[in-house]
Amino acid sequence: MSKTVELLGAQADYYLAHECKTIDKSLIYAPGPDAIDRIWLDSDRNPQTLNSIAALYDHGRLAGTGYVSILPVDQGIEHSAGASFAPNPVYFDPENIVKLAIEGGCNAVASTYGVLGAVARKYAHKIPFVVKINHNELLTYPNTYDQVMFGTIKEAWDMGAVAVGATIYFGSEESRRQIVDVAKAFAYAHELGMATILWCYLRNNGFKKDGTDYHAAADLTGQANHLGVTIQADIVKQKLPTNNGGFKAIKFGRTSDKVYTELSSDHPIDLCRYQVANGYMGRVGLINSGGESHGAGDLQEAVITAVVNKRAGGMGLISGRKAFQKPMNEGVKLLNAIQDVYLDPSITLA
């Protein structure tokens, strides 16, 4: 019995034996060792950007597979340093963040200008850097759903980053300005030869209706992904879908009944497959976020998310709090368990 099957326990068949009968797997551009030649070679990305994408693909335990495992630690800004690092104060030190990514066998480490800049000369050549270029922050009162630039694309390039990451809060009052800001930044990043990753998150209190939260609905997050690939993200990051029917419940925008009857079901893999489809059928890879730490159940939750992502056609996981809010050896164990899902040839496209 594989470790993944053991961790899934009684839920193993539900996740591993599921057959997707919504969007057929033959339509998906699945990750693989030949992903750059098969998917990206005909695009407008310049040779240096392709080289940067290759650098992300070819590092860590998943090197050469087309899948990625990224450690993201921008929570010191996004959720406050106290809330993020109090469970494990060693991560106030940027070097320990990078060390965790290296020890954990990650493809890359994603963090702020300050974190990565503090140790760039020592580590930029040892693990690919992804500089998160914009952030929300929690000292403006009352808090708003906005993301503002914290530095320049040239700064990220100068510190040796192979990619930049950004967030857009789709649905927020400021989202249209964020789209313009990030589109311009991504265009310059591509000009310099860096890859781009977009956090395609939703933020609007109106996305909660009759006691149900639709911020992670497959239809709404799928459309956020579709907007993200439109401004030429090379990878989109999204929360794993927890429900569907956001457009219908909130009664805005446009959708089709087929989204809910033919193109998805209530199975997590089918819901995630719809997210993948909105990234040009997987041409732009989908990485799902690992979510907050819940303690004892983190390992199983992380493995389930990885299985759903992989079988849906996604290209990996970006998991932070579940890893760094633990002692380093436990964080490494969790990251390795995620990577084991993508290294297991028996876990296939549904």
C-alpha positions in Angstrom: 0.0 0.0 0.0 1.4 3.4 -1.0 1.7 6.2 1.6 -0.8 8.2 -0.3 -3.4 5.4 -0.1 -2.6 5.0 3.6 -3.1 8.7 4.2 -6.4 8.8 2.3 -7.7 5.8 4.4 -11.4 5.1 3.9 -11.6 7.9 1.3 -9.0 6.3 -1.1 -11.5 4.9 -3.6 -13.6 8.2 -3.6 -10.5 10.1 -4.8 -8.4 7.5 -6.6 -11.1 5.5 -8.5 -13.2 8.4 -9.6 -13.8 8.7 -13.4 -14.5 12.2 -14.8 -17.5 12.1 -17.1 -17.8 15.9 -17.4 -14.9 17.4 -19.4 -13.0 14.5 -21.0 -9.4 14.0 -20.1 -8.5 13.8 -23.8 -9.2 17.6 -24.0 -6.8 18.5 -21.2 -3.2 19.7 -21.8 -1.8 17.6 -18.9 1.5 18.4 -17.3 4.4 16.3 -18.3 8.2 16.3 -18.9 7.6 17.7 -22.4 5.3 20.5 -21.3 7.4 23.4 -22.7 7.8 21.8 -26.1 4.2 20.5 -26.2 2.4 23.5 -24.8 4.5 26.6 -24.7 6.7 26.5 -27.8 4.0 28.0 -30.1 3.2 30.8 -27.7 4.6 34.4 -27.7 6.8 33.8 -24.7 10.4 34.7 -25.5 13.2 32.2 -25.1 14.4 33.6 -21.8 10.8 33.3 -20.3 10.7 29.7 -21.5 14.1 29.2 -19.8 12.6 30.6 -16.6 9.6 28.4 -16.8 12.0 25.5 -17.3 13.9 26.5 -14.2 10.7 26.2 -12.2 10.0 22.8 -13.7 13.5 21.4 -13.3 14.2 21.9 -9.6 13.5 19.9 -6.5 12.0 16.5 -6.1 9.5 17.0 -8.9 12.2 18.1 -11.4 11.5 16.8 -14.9 7.9 15.8 -14.3 6.1 19.0 -15.4 4.6 19.3 -11.9 5.5 21.9 -9.3 5.6 22.1 -5.5 6.0 25.7 -4.3 6.5 27.1 -0.8 4.7 30.4 -0.5 5.4 32.6 2.5 3.9 36.0 2.0 1.5 35.7 4.9 3.6 38.0 7.1 2.1 40.8 4.9 -1.2 39.2 3.9 -2.2 37.9 7.3 0.2 39.8 9.6 3.5 38.5 10.9 2.2 37.8 14.3 -0.7 35.7 13.1 1.6 33.8 10.7 4.8 33.3 12.6 3.7 33.1 16.2 3.2 29.3 15.9 6.8 29.0 14.8 8.8 32.2 15.4 12.0 30.9 13.6 10.2 31.9 10.4 10.5 35.6 11.2 14.0 35.0 9.8 13.9 34.9 6.0 16.7 32.4 5.7 14.6 29.7 7.4 11.8 30.2 4.9 14.3 29.5 2.1 15.8 26.6 4.0 12.4 25.0 4.4 11.8 25.2 0.7 15.2 23.6 -0.1 15.0 20.9 2.6 11.4 20.2 1.5 12.4 19.6 -2.1 10.3 22.4 -3.6 10.6 23.6 -7.1 10.6 27.2 -5.9 10.1 29.6 -2.9 7.6 32.4 -3.3 7.8 35.4 -0.9 8.1 39.2 -0.6 10.7 41.5 -1.9 12.0 41.9 1.6 12.3 38.2 2.5 13.9 37.1 -0.7 16.1 40.2 -1.0 17.5 39.7 2.4 19.1 36.4 1.4 19.2 36.7 -2.4 23.0 36.6 -2.8 23.2 33.4 -0.8 20.3 31.5 -2.2 19.0 32.8 -5.6 21.3 30.4 -7.4 20.3 27.4 -5.2 16.5 27.5 -5.6 14.2 29.5 -8.0 12.9 32.7 -6.5 9.3 33.8 -7.1 8.9 37.4 -5.9 5.4 38.4 -4.9 5.1 41.9 -6.2 1.8 43.1 -4.7 0.0 42.7 -1.4 -2.9 43.6 0.8 -2.0 44.7 4.4 -3.8 44.8 7.6 -2.9 48.1 9.2 -5.2 50.2 7.0 -8.4 50.6 9.0 -11.0 49.6 8.1 -9.4 46.9 5.9 -10.1 47.0 2.2 -9.9 44.3 -0.4 -7.0 45.8 -2.3 -3.6 44.8 -3.6 -0.9 47.4 -4.2 2.6 47.1 -5.7 5.4 46.8 -3.1 8.3 47.1 -5.5 9.3 47.0 -9.2 9.7 44.2 -11.7 13.3 45.3 -12.2 14.1 44.8 -8.5 12.8 41.2 -8.8 15.0 40.7 -11.8 18.0 42.2 -10.1 17.7 39.8 -7.2 17.8 36.8 -9.5 14.1 35.8 -9.5 13.0 33.5 -12.2 9.3 34.5 -11.8 7.0 37.1 -10.2 3.7 36.4 -8.5 0.8 38.8 -8.0 -2.7 38.7 -6.6 -5.9 40.1 -8.1 -9.0 40.3 -5.9 -11.5 39.6 -8.6 -14.9 41.0 -7.7 -13.6 43.7 -5.4 -14.2 47.4 -6.0 -10.5 47.8 -6.9 -10.2 44.8 -9.2 -10.2 46.7 -12.5 -7.2 48.8 -11.4 -5.5 45.7 -10.1 -6.0 44.0 -13.5 -4.4 46.9 -15.3 -1.5 47.1 -12.7 -0.7 43.4 -12.9 -1.1 43.1 -16.7 1.5 45.9 -17.1 3.8 44.3 -14.6 3.5 40.8 -16.2 4.2 42.3 -19.6 7.4 43.8 -18.3 8.3 40.6 -16.5 8.0 38.6 -19.7 10.0 41.3 -21.6 12.8 40.7 -19.1 12.4 36.9 -19.3 10.7 36.0 -16.1 7.7 33.7 -15.7 4.4 34.9 -14.1 2.1 33.4 -11.5 -1.3 34.9 -10.7 -3.2 34.4 -7.4 -6.8 34.5 -8.9 -8.7 35.1 -5.7 -12.2 36.4 -5.2 -13.1 39.1 -2.6 -16.6 40.5 -2.3 -19.0 40.2 0.6 -21.8 39.8 -2.0 -20.3 36.4 -2.8 -22.0 35.1 0.4 -25.6 34.3 0.0 -28.2 32.8 2.4 -25.4 31.5 4.7 -23.4 29.9 1.9 -19.9 31.3 0.9 -19.3 31.2 -2.8 -15.7 32.6 -2.8 -14.5 29.1 -3.7 -17.3 28.1 -6.0 -16.2 26.4 -9.2 -18.0 28.7 -11.5 -16.8 31.9 -10.0 -13.2 30.7 -9.4 -13.2 29.3 -12.9 -14.0 32.7 -14.4 -11.3 34.3 -12.2 -8.8 31.8 -13.7 -10.1 32.7 -17.2 -9.5 36.4 -16.5 -6.0 35.5 -15.1 -4.8 33.7 -18.2 -6.2 36.5 -20.3 -3.5 38.8 -18.9 -0.9 36.1 -19.6 -0.2 34.5 -16.4 2.0 31.4 -17.0 0.5 29.7 -14.0 -2.7 30.4 -12.1 -3.1 29.8 -8.4 -6.6 29.1 -7.1 -8.3 27.7 -4.0 -9.7 24.2 -4.4 -13.4 24.5 -5.2 -15.7 23.7 -2.3 -19.1 24.2 -4.1 -20.6 25.5 -7.3 -23.5 27.7 -8.4 -22.2 31.1 -7.4 -23.5 32.9 -10.4 -27.0 31.4 -10.0 -27.1 32.0 -6.2 -26.0 35.6 -6.4 -27.9 36.2 -9.6 -25.4 38.3 -11.5 -23.1 37.9 -14.5 -23.7 35.3 -17.2 -23.4 31.5 -17.1 -25.0 28.4 -18.7 -26.9 25.6 -17.2 -24.4 23.2 -18.9 -21.8 24.5 -16.4 -23.7 22.7 -13.7 -25.2 19.8 -15.5 -22.6 18.7 -18.1 -19.3 20.4 -17.3 -19.2 19.7 -13.6 -20.6 17.5 -10.8 -20.5 17.6 -7.1 -17.3 15.6 -7.0 -14.2 17.6 -6.0 -12.2 16.4 -9.0 -14.9 17.4 -11.5 -15.2 20.8 -9.8 -11.4 21.3 -10.1 -11.5 20.0 -13.7 -13.7 23.0 -14.5 -11.1 25.3 -13.0 -8.5 23.7 -15.2 -10.7 24.1 -18.3 -10.9 27.8 -17.7 -7.1 28.0 -18.0 -7.3 27.2 -21.7 -7.9 23.5 -21.0 -4.7 23.3 -18.9 -2.4 25.1 -21.3 -1.8 27.5 -18.4 -1.1 25.3 -15.4 -3.4 25.3 -12.3 -1.8 25.2 -8.9 -4.2 24.9 -5.9 -3.4 26.5 -2.6 -2.9 24.3 0.5 -5.0 26.6 2.8 -4.7 27.4 6.5 -3.3 25.0 9.0 -5.8 23.0 11.0 -3.3 21.0 13.1 -3.5 17.2 13.2 -5.4 16.9 9.9 -3.0 18.9 7.8 -1.2 16.0 6.2 -4.3 14.3 5.0 -5.9 17.5 3.8 -2.7 18.4 1.8 -2.6 15.0 0.2 -6.3 15.1 -0.7 -5.8 18.5 -2.3 -2.8 17.2 -4.3 -4.7 14.1 -5.5 -7.7 16.3 -6.6 -5.4 18.7 -8.4 -3.4 16.1 -10.2 -6.4 14.0 -11.3 -8.2 17.1 -12.4 -5.3 18.1 -14.7 -3.6 20.6 -12.5 0.1 21.1 -12.3 0.8 21.2 -8.6 0.3 22.6 -5.1 1.5 25.8 -3.4 1.3 25.1 0.3 2.6 27.5 3.0 0.9 27.6 6.4 0.5 23.9 6.6 4.3 23.6 6.3 5.8 26.6 8.0 3.6 26.7 11.1 5.2 23.4 12.2 8.7 22.4 13.3 10.9 22.2 10.1 11.1 18.4 10.1 7.3 18.1 10.1 7.0 20.8 7.4 9.5 18.9 5.2 7.4 15.7 5.8 4.2 17.4 4.7 5.8 18.9 1.5 7.3 15.5 0.6 3.9 13.8 1.1 2.4 16.3 -1.4 5.3 15.7 -3.9 4.8 11.9 -3.5 1.4 12.3 -5.1 2.8 13.8 -8.2 5.7 11.3 -8.3 3.2 8.3 -8.1 2.5 7.1 -11.7 -0.5 5.2 -10.5 -2.3 8.4 -9.7 -3.5 9.4 -13.1 -5.7 12.0 -14.9 -9.4 11.2 -14.1 
